[in-house]
Amino acid sequence: MLHEIFESCWEAPGYRPSTLELRRLMKDVRATVIVDDIECEADVWRSALDALPEATVLYSTGRRLLHDEARTLALGGLGHRESAKLLSGRLGRSLREDEEVVAEALWRATGGAPLSLLRAVAPFGLRRPAELAEVLPDLLAGLTGADREAVVLLALAGSSGVGEYLLGELLGEGASPNAVYERLVAQGLAIVSAHGYRLASDIGGMLPKGLVPDAGSVGHLAERLAHWVTAPGRTAAETAASGALISGVIAAADRAGVPAAGARLARAASPVVACSLRLGTWGRILHVGNRAAQRAGDKGTQAYLSHEEGVRRLIDGRRVAAAAAFATAGSLWGELGRGVDASAAWESETSCDVPDGGAMPDGSSASGSGAPSGGDADPGGAVDAVADAVGEGAGQAAGAVPPGDPATMGSVAGGGGASSGGVGGLSVTAKVVIGGGLATVVAGGTVLVQTTTSSDTVPVSVTVTTAVAEIGMPGEAREGCSVGGGTTDCTTVVSAKKGKKGPVRVDPSAPLSEGVSILYWGCSEGPESGECTVTADVKKTVCISTTSPEDAGSRQDCARATGSPPASVFRPLAWATGTQVKVLTDPQKEPRVIGTATGWNTPANICWSPDRSRVAWAEVRGDQLGLEGVAHLLDLESGTERSWACFGSCGLAFLGEDLITYADPGLVGKTPSDAGIYRYPADGKAMERLDIDGITIPETSLPEPFSIRTRSGLETYLRVDAGGTGAKAALYRLSSGAARRVATFDGEKYELTSVSSGGSRLLLAEHPQREAGCEEAASTFVVVDTKTGRRSVSATPQPAAVVAEGWFDVDGTAHTLSWPLKPLAMHCEPVRGGAGGQHHVLAPDGTSWTRASVRFNSQALGVGWQVVTEGGKEKNRLTLRAGSGKKTVLDSGVVELAPSGVRRMPRR
């Protein structure tokens, strides 16, 4: 723990100070340290605090460790109100009146302990206090599949837990790690930790026998972990962070009767963990591994691990223990007839008679530690390196220098340092150049900067994250830096002279792919800028990525890392003119035509697949009284297009991955019994009837399916018109094989325009009286809550106006657009795009409509992009707007707009 604090306050790769050196380096560092769940003796903890004299330390522990030296606060359970809120949140609804009494009893019985309260929630409601004693055993005994595997892994790791990344790799194929651990946390079986998850502390020895891994499973797990720790690119920090699981699996293999598997894992993990400088983690792996090797009769591994223990003890300054470990290794190698190795180990024992210095070699320290797991180490070389380092002086690391005062460090290349790290043979390589005197680099190119900035210097952190280029960087790379395989994910730190100003730029060795450019965050020019200037007045973070679609996640990472607004994310857009269907998938490119209608045909009913990789539309024909048309489905990635006949209004939607329609083939001479919901197979075969229960369709009705996009994905509905005078129109939500009626409404008076997530609210448009004068033809929209029946009516913004368009966005906000009416020979017609247009909104929980600042039809296309339709009826111009303010006119004469991020009902 002390070394982690040291690494957080100092940039000193490969250096571990002795106890005295640590006190010297930390004596003036005013850090704030927060430590959760301390488990140690009082004198050990007091000694740790003595090494941080100027730090403020906040820690939690199961028992009081200090009395007079610290201010202590006893932590109790949740209060009554907070407990009820926790139970309500776990249930996903408000507590019923009868449950409030049970909730209070549970609060009293548990003392407000959150884990106990979480476990009190059953699928049917709340358990009674009398049932609490059996809840935990029942939950553990009922675990199956991936949930069971996850609990076994967490139990093996103990209180240290396991990193989220490794847990995901170790779970069985097909499992969703996030879903698994969210369930375990919700059930009170697991707790979120700093790096992953750990088992709830009160489970302890309550694991049933079924959750104790047998010889076969623990042996297999040990083998998988051995492959994991020795995988190319695996860092020492990653392996050390999983040290508790590694040592737990080794011990479990020993207990299960397969100690050889545990010994092999210890031998694979030891050299990697050694390089992390985490001596405690390394020591635990050596201890349990040595015991497993002894029980397995594997003297070679036992000798190797004993020698490693000697190196660890020597580094820690415990010469007597180191000498004993080297002697043990020498004896074992001697028994195996390996005289050279035995002699080297005995020489190591002799070399322990050195001044107490606490040296820590980095790569060289583990040279003896660093042999491949399948081969034997060269123990003599390790001891020579250790002895040389110790002889040179305490606190000296091989290949590194101890931290010094950054203000006294010399500057190499005052005009800025540049590093070219491109790998030959790959398509795109580049380098980051930091100029203008920003970089202060010590001799040898190693940056050693105390991150609690001195008065004269400022640390500048530069991160590059991209999937489309390898980019070399100046400064000292932080642990986990990865540049290779055509990608970059790396952070370096340089020390800049305070007040200096200069550029940060990426210089590609060759042009990037067409349409792809470099973007910068954390610069004076603002986020997502095409260039970057940094003034080193305070600690700075610069992040670099590209505009490539493959870097969408990286751009969001850069925005978060620099505290910027979310990076722009463009969602595809499709639209129809009177004759064509067009799509825009990349805002840097031109729209492309994906369909052209012929003759009197008109494109309509555009919709997107859940993953936005496919787009569908209908071509409504003018023959046969417009009762038959063509449905098209295009895969945007492969370019494959399928088409089928469609009928009636040719309404289209996606139900899961299937494109569906409501068809009544009887309208063109087929049997009326064929009417129903059909799916269009992706392979282009004939349409197939779907059996969906729970729908009542009047004979004279022409139902129409549609999809809306919510934050959780697509939802698909079926609108069923009223079958006659006085009949009610209905809305159904569709799922595979079944339908649920969401609401009914007066279909003669209102037209359903949109529905919000879950069918919770409807947006109904009042049918205008077109035969009346324009004053009487004014209309409104009504938002109806389907559960409570509450209605919010949009006020007509002005006399002789019609609310012509309405929709819900993905956040549940209702939007309406109104246009003034002008009289024609036989009726009134809205004047779209004129100065009299108004845009009103109703918040998800709002009760009254408000005037929006945007007058025209503006819809979000992801983050940082909007599409706007404006202009008169003849133009209907479509404009793309970027967050930077840039505008691009895409088309005119647009009759239907279909952003992939939202779906509006087609108007009749």
PANU-739663 format. One line per field, with one value per residue (C-alpha): residue number from 1; x, y, z. Coordinates in steps of 0.5 Angstrom, whole numbers, plus 500, padded with zeros to 3 digits. Layout:
BEGIN
num	c(NUM/...);
east	c(X/...);
north	c(Y/...);
up	c(Z/...);
//
This chain:
BEGIN
num	c(1/2/3/4/5/6/7/8/9/10/11/12/13/14/15/16/17/18/19/20/21/22/23/24/25/26/27/28/29/30/31/32/33/34/35/36/37/38/39/40/41/42/43/44/45/46/47/48/49/50/51/52/53/54/55/56/57/58/59/60/61/62/63/64/65/66/67/68/69/70/71/72/73/74/75/76/77/78/79/80/81/82/83/84/85/86/87/88/89/90/91/92/93/94/95/96/97/98/99/100/101/102/103/104/105/106/107/108/109/110/111/112/113/114/115/116/117/118/119/120/121/122/123/124/125/126/127/128/129/130/131/132/133/134/135/136/137/138/139/140/141/142/143/144/145/146/147/148/149/150/151/152/153/154/155/156/157/158/159/160/161/162/163/164/165/166/167/168/169/170/171/172/173/174/175/176/177/178/179/180/181/182/183/184/185/186/187/188/189/190/191/192/193/194/195/196/197/198/199/200/201/202/203/204/205/206/207/208/209/210/211/212/213/214/215/216/217/218/219/220/221/222/223/224/225/226/227/228/229/230/231/232/233/234/235/236/237/238/239/240/241/242/243/244/245/246/247/248/249/250/251/252/253/254/255/256/257/258/259/260/261/262/263/264/265/266/267/268/269/270/271/272/273/274/275/276/277/278/279/280/281/282/283/284/285/286/287/288/289/290/291/292/293/294/295/296/297/298/299/300/301/302/303/304/305/306/307/308/309/310/311/312/313/314/315/316/317/318/319/320/321/322/323/324/325/326/327/328/329/330/331/332/333/334/335/336/337/338/339/340/341/342/343/344/345/346/347/348/349/350/351/352/353/354/355/356/357/358/359/360/361/362/363/364/365/366/367/368/369/370/371/372/373/374/375/376/377/378/379/380/381/382/383/384/385/386/387/388/389/390/391/392/393/394/395/396/397/398/399/400/401/402/403/404/405/406/407/408/409/410/411/412/413/414/415/416/417/418/419/420/421/422/423/424/425/426/427/428/429/430/431/432/433/434/435/436/437/438/439/440/441/442/443/444/445/446/447/448/449/450/451/452/453/454/455/456/457/458/459/460/461/462/463/464/465/466/467/468/469/470/471/472/473/474/475/476/477/478/479/480/481/482/483/484/485/486/487/488/489/490/491/492/493/494/495/496/497/498/499/500/501/502/503/504/505/506/507/508/509/510/511/512/513/514/515/516/517/518/519/520/521/522/523/524/525/526/527/528/529/530/531/532/533/534/535/536/537/538/539/540/541/542/543/544/545/546/547/548/549/550/551/552/553/554/555/556/557/558/559/560/561/562/563/564/565/566/567/568/569/570/571/572/573/574/575/576/577/578/579/580/581/582/583/584/585/586/587/588/589/590/591/592/593/594/595/596/597/598/599/600/601/602/603/604/605/606/607/608/609/610/611/612/613/614/615/616/617/618/619/620/621/622/623/624/625/626/627/628/629/630/631/632/633/634/635/636/637/638/639/640/641/642/643/644/645/646/647/648/649/650/651/652/653/654/655/656/657/658/659/660/661/662/663/664/665/666/667/668/669/670/671/672/673/674/675/676/677/678/679/680/681/682/683/684/685/686/687/688/689/690/691/692/693/694/695/696/697/698/699/700/701/702/703/704/705/706/707/708/709/710/711/712/713/714/715/716/717/718/719/720/721/722/723/724/725/726/727/728/729/730/731/732/733/734/735/736/737/738/739/740/741/742/743/744/745/746/747/748/749/750/751/752/753/754/755/756/757/758/759/760/761/762/763/764/765/766/767/768/769/770/771/772/773/774/775/776/777/778/779/780/781/782/783/784/785/786/787/788/789/790/791/792/793/794/795/796/797/798/799/800/801/802/803/804/805/806/807/808/809/810/811/812/813/814/815/816/817/818/819/820/821/822/823/824/825/826/827/828/829/830/831/832/833/834/835/836/837/838/839/840/841/842/843/844/845/846/847/848/849/850/851/852/853/854/855/856/857/858/859/860/861/862/863/864/865/866/867/868/869/870/871/872/873/874/875/876/877/878/879/880/881/882/883/884/885/886/887/888/889/890/891/892/893/894/895/896/897/898/899/900/901/902/903/904/905/906/907/908);
east	c(500/506/509/502/502/509/508/502/506/512/514/520/519/522/524/522/525/528/524/528/529/521/520/525/521/514/516/514/508/501/497/490/490/483/484/478/477/484/486/492/495/495/503/503/498/502/508/505/502/509/512/506/508/504/499/491/489/482/481/476/476/472/475/479/486/488/485/489/492/486/479/475/468/463/459/452/447/442/437/430/428/435/433/426/429/434/429/424/430/432/424/424/418/415/413/406/403/403/410/412/411/415/420/421/421/427/430/430/432/438/440/440/446/445/447/442/437/438/438/431/428/425/422/415/417/420/422/420/425/424/426/433/437/436/436/444/445/439/442/448/445/441/447/448/451/456/453/456/463/463/462/467/472/471/471/478/481/478/477/482/477/479/479/473/477/480/473/470/476/475/467/465/463/457/456/455/460/457/450/453/456/450/446/451/451/444/443/448/453/458/461/464/471/476/478/473/469/470/465/461/465/460/459/466/466/459/460/456/460/458/461/468/472/474/481/479/476/481/487/483/483/490/492/488/491/498/497/494/500/505/501/504/503/501/504/507/501/496/498/500/493/490/495/490/486/493/495/488/488/495/492/486/489/494/488/484/490/493/499/503/498/499/506/506/502/506/512/509/506/513/517/512/509/516/517/511/515/509/513/507/504/510/511/504/505/512/509/503/507/513/508/505/511/514/507/508/515/517/524/526/520/521/528/526/521/526/531/526/524/532/532/525/528/535/531/527/533/532/539/538/532/535/541/537/532/538/541/535/535/542/541/535/539/544/540/538/545/545/551/552/545/547/554/550/545/550/554/548/548/555/553/548/553/552/550/543/541/534/536/531/533/527/528/535/532/528/533/533/526/525/526/521/516/517/525/530/532/539/540/547/546/540/544/550/545/542/549/552/546/546/554/552/548/541/535/539/535/538/536/533/535/532/527/530/527/524/526/534/533/536/533/535/532/529/525/521/523/520/520/518/515/512/513/516/511/505/500/500/505/506/509/507/511/511/514/515/519/514/518/523/526/532/538/537/530/527/522/522/517/513/506/505/508/514/513/517/514/508/506/503/500/499/494/493/488/486/485/487/495/501/503/510/510/515/516/516/510/506/504/500/502/501/503/503/498/496/493/495/493/498/499/506/508/513/515/514/517/511/508/511/507/507/504/502/501/501/505/503/509/503/496/491/485/480/476/480/483/487/483/485/482/485/488/487/483/477/475/475/480/484/490/493/496/498/500/503/500/497/497/495/492/491/488/489/484/481/475/475/468/473/475/468/469/476/473/469/475/478/472/472/479/479/473/470/463/461/465/461/457/454/448/446/440/436/430/426/424/419/423/429/431/438/442/448/453/459/458/465/462/457/450/448/442/440/433/430/422/419/413/408/411/413/418/416/416/423/426/433/435/437/444/443/447/440/435/428/423/417/416/408/405/400/397/391/389/395/394/400/407/415/418/426/431/439/445/449/456/455/451/446/439/432/425/418/411/408/400/396/400/406/408/415/418/424/421/428/432/426/423/416/409/402/399/392/393/386/386/389/385/388/384/382/384/392/391/396/403/409/416/421/427/434/436/430/426/418/415/412/406/408/403/403/397/393/391/384/383/377/375/375/382/389/394/401/407/412/419/421/428/429/436/435/434/428/421/416/408/402/397/390/385/378/374/367/363/364/370/376/383/388/396/399/407/409/414/416/410/405/403/400/395/398/392/386/383/378/380/375/377/385/391/396/403/408/409/414/419/415/408/408/405/402/402/395/394/387/384/383/376/379/372/371/375/382/380/376/381/386/388/392/396/395/400/396/399/397/397/394/390/393/392/397/394/398/395/394/400/396/389/389/395/395/400/402/408/409/414/418/425/429/429/422/421/415/416/410/411/406/405/400/394/392/386/385/379/377/380/386/393/399/405/411/417/415/416/410/412/413/416/413/416/413/418/418/415/412/405/405/408/414/416/423/428/429/423/424/424/431/433/439/443/447/452/454/450/443/439/434/428/426/424/417/413/417/424/423/431/435/441/446/449/455/457/462/457/458/452/452/445/444/438/431/424/425/418/420/426/428/434/437/436/429/423/416/410/408/402/396);
north	c(500/505/503/505/512/513/511/516/522/521/519/514/508/501/504/502/506/503/505/510/513/513/517/522/523/523/527/534/531/533/528/526/518/514/507/502/496/496/489/489/490/497/497/496/501/506/505/506/512/515/514/519/525/531/526/527/519/517/510/505/498/493/495/501/501/508/511/518/519/519/522/516/516/510/508/505/503/507/511/509/513/511/504/504/508/502/497/501/502/494/493/498/501/505/501/499/501/494/493/500/496/490/495/498/491/490/496/495/487/489/495/498/494/495/488/485/489/488/480/481/483/477/476/477/483/483/478/478/479/472/469/473/468/463/468/468/460/460/465/461/454/457/460/457/458/464/467/461/461/468/467/461/466/472/467/464/472/473/480/483/481/481/486/486/485/478/476/477/473/467/467/461/463/466/470/477/479/486/483/477/482/487/481/479/486/487/480/483/477/482/489/493/495/500/495/490/486/482/477/481/480/477/471/468/461/460/457/451/445/446/452/449/447/440/438/438/445/448/445/448/454/454/453/458/463/461/462/469/471/469/472/477/484/482/488/487/491/487/481/484/487/480/477/475/471/467/466/463/459/456/454/451/447/444/443/439/434/437/441/441/445/450/450/451/457/460/459/463/468/470/473/478/480/481/487/490/492/489/485/483/480/477/474/471/467/465/462/458/456/453/449/446/445/441/437/435/433/438/440/444/449/449/451/456/459/459/463/468/468/470/475/478/478/481/487/488/488/482/479/473/471/472/467/462/462/462/456/452/453/451/444/443/444/440/434/434/434/441/443/450/452/450/454/460/460/458/464/468/466/469/476/477/480/487/494/494/499/496/497/495/493/494/489/487/485/480/478/472/472/474/467/464/460/454/454/455/462/464/465/467/473/475/476/479/485/485/485/491/495/494/496/502/505/505/506/506/502/499/503/509/514/516/522/529/536/537/545/543/538/540/541/537/540/546/547/541/533/529/521/517/510/508/500/499/495/498/502/508/510/517/521/526/532/537/544/551/549/545/539/538/531/529/526/519/521/519/523/523/529/529/530/535/540/544/552/552/546/543/536/535/529/527/521/518/513/510/504/506/508/507/513/514/519/523/523/517/512/510/503/499/503/499/501/496/492/499/501/506/506/510/516/519/525/531/536/543/550/554/559/556/555/551/546/539/535/528/528/522/518/517/520/517/514/518/523/521/527/528/531/534/535/539/545/552/551/547/540/536/541/540/543/544/549/548/553/550/555/549/541/539/533/533/527/525/521/521/522/515/511/506/511/513/510/513/520/519/517/523/527/524/524/532/534/536/535/528/527/528/521/521/517/515/519/517/521/521/526/524/519/517/514/517/515/519/514/519/527/528/524/526/522/516/514/507/507/510/510/509/512/514/510/514/512/512/508/508/505/502/496/495/496/501/497/495/500/499/503/501/503/505/503/507/501/497/503/504/497/493/496/493/493/494/492/494/492/498/494/488/492/486/489/484/486/483/485/489/491/496/502/498/500/497/496/491/486/484/483/481/486/486/488/488/485/483/480/479/486/484/478/473/469/474/469/471/478/478/480/478/477/478/473/476/471/474/468/469/473/468/469/470/468/473/472/478/482/484/487/489/487/494/496/497/496/499/497/502/502/507/508/508/508/501/499/499/498/495/497/496/501/499/504/504/499/503/509/509/504/505/505/501/501/494/493/487/482/475/471/476/483/487/492/499/504/505/512/515/514/518/525/523/520/517/521/518/514/514/509/503/506/510/516/517/523/524/529/532/531/538/540/542/543/549/556/557/559/553/548/550/544/541/535/532/528/522/518/511/509/515/518/525/529/535/539/543/550/553/558/563/563/560/555/547/543/539/535/531/526/524/524/518/522/522/530/531/536/539/544/548/552/558/556/559/559/555/554/548/547/550/549/549/554/550/553/560/566/564/557/555/549/547/542/538/535/528/530/536/539/545/546/551/555/552/556/552/554/549/541/540/533/530/525/522/527/534/533/536/535/541/541/548/552/552/547/546/546/542/543/539/542/538/542/540/542/547/551/548/547/543/543/536/536/539/537/532/529/524/524/518/519/512/515/516/514/518/515/516/521/519);
up	c(500/502/495/491/495/493/486/486/488/484/477/478/474/476/483/490/496/502/509/510/503/503/509/506/500/503/509/506/501/503/500/502/502/503/505/505/510/513/516/520/527/531/531/523/522/526/523/516/518/521/514/511/517/512/509/511/512/512/513/515/519/522/529/532/531/534/540/542/535/531/531/530/528/529/523/524/519/514/517/516/510/507/508/505/499/498/498/494/489/489/488/482/485/491/497/498/504/507/505/509/515/513/511/518/521/517/518/526/525/521/524/517/514/507/505/509/507/499/501/504/497/494/487/490/494/501/506/513/519/521/514/514/517/512/506/505/505/500/496/495/495/489/485/478/471/471/477/481/477/479/487/486/483/488/494/492/492/499/501/496/490/483/477/473/466/469/472/465/462/466/466/461/454/453/460/460/466/467/468/472/477/477/479/485/487/487/491/497/495/492/493/488/489/486/481/480/485/492/496/501/508/512/507/510/511/509/502/501/499/492/491/493/487/486/483/476/476/480/476/470/473/475/468/465/470/468/461/462/466/461/455/451/453/460/465/472/475/472/474/481/482/481/486/491/486/484/491/492/486/488/495/493/488/494/498/492/491/485/488/482/478/484/483/476/477/482/477/472/476/480/475/473/480/482/477/480/486/490/495/499/493/491/498/498/491/493/500/498/491/495/499/493/490/496/497/489/490/485/487/481/482/490/489/484/488/494/490/489/496/497/492/495/502/500/497/503/507/511/510/515/512/505/506/509/503/498/502/501/494/494/497/493/486/489/490/483/481/478/481/477/480/487/487/484/490/495/493/493/501/502/498/503/508/505/508/510/504/501/494/489/482/477/471/473/480/477/472/476/477/470/467/462/467/463/464/470/472/472/479/479/475/479/485/481/479/486/490/485/486/493/493/489/495/498/494/487/482/476/470/474/479/485/485/485/486/479/479/479/473/467/460/454/447/450/443/445/445/440/439/433/436/429/428/421/416/418/414/419/424/427/433/438/438/444/442/444/450/454/455/461/460/464/461/458/457/463/466/474/476/483/481/487/482/485/484/477/473/471/469/462/461/454/452/445/444/437/434/427/428/432/435/438/444/448/456/460/459/464/466/461/455/449/442/436/432/428/435/441/448/452/457/458/462/461/466/463/465/468/464/458/451/445/441/441/435/431/425/421/417/412/410/415/411/407/411/418/422/428/434/441/447/453/449/449/442/446/445/439/436/429/433/440/444/451/456/462/468/472/471/464/461/453/450/442/438/431/427/425/426/430/435/437/444/444/443/449/453/451/453/460/461/460/463/457/454/451/445/438/436/429/428/421/418/412/408/402/397/392/388/392/399/401/407/411/415/416/417/413/407/402/402/398/394/396/393/387/386/378/375/380/386/392/398/405/412/413/419/422/425/432/431/425/420/416/413/410/406/402/395/395/388/385/381/384/388/392/395/394/394/395/401/401/406/405/409/409/410/405/400/400/398/399/397/398/396/402/402/405/408/407/414/416/423/426/431/434/428/424/419/420/416/417/411/408/402/401/399/392/391/396/402/408/413/411/414/420/422/417/417/412/412/412/406/402/402/402/407/413/418/425/431/436/441/444/439/437/430/427/420/417/420/417/423/422/426/428/432/437/439/447/451/452/445/440/442/437/437/433/431/430/428/430/426/425/428/436/436/440/437/440/441/442/444/441/443/440/440/444/444/450/449/452/451/447/445/441/434/430/434/435/431/434/433/437/444/449/452/455/452/458/454/448/443/440/434/434/427/424/421/414/411/416/416/418/425/426/423/428/432/438/441/447/451/455/461/460/467/470/465/466/460/458/452/448/447/440/439/435/432/425/426/426/430/424/427/434/437/443/443/447/454/453/452/447/442/437/431/429/422/421/416/410/406/399/395/399/405/409/408/413/411/413/414/415/420/424/426/433/437/444/449/454/459/461/468/466/466/462/455/454/448/445/443/436/432/426/426/430/432/435/431/437/441/438/431/429/423/421/416/414/408/405/402/395/398/405/406/410/414/418/424/428/435/432/429/422/417/411/407/405/400/399/397/403/405/410/415/419/424/426/433/434/430/429/427/419/419/415);
//
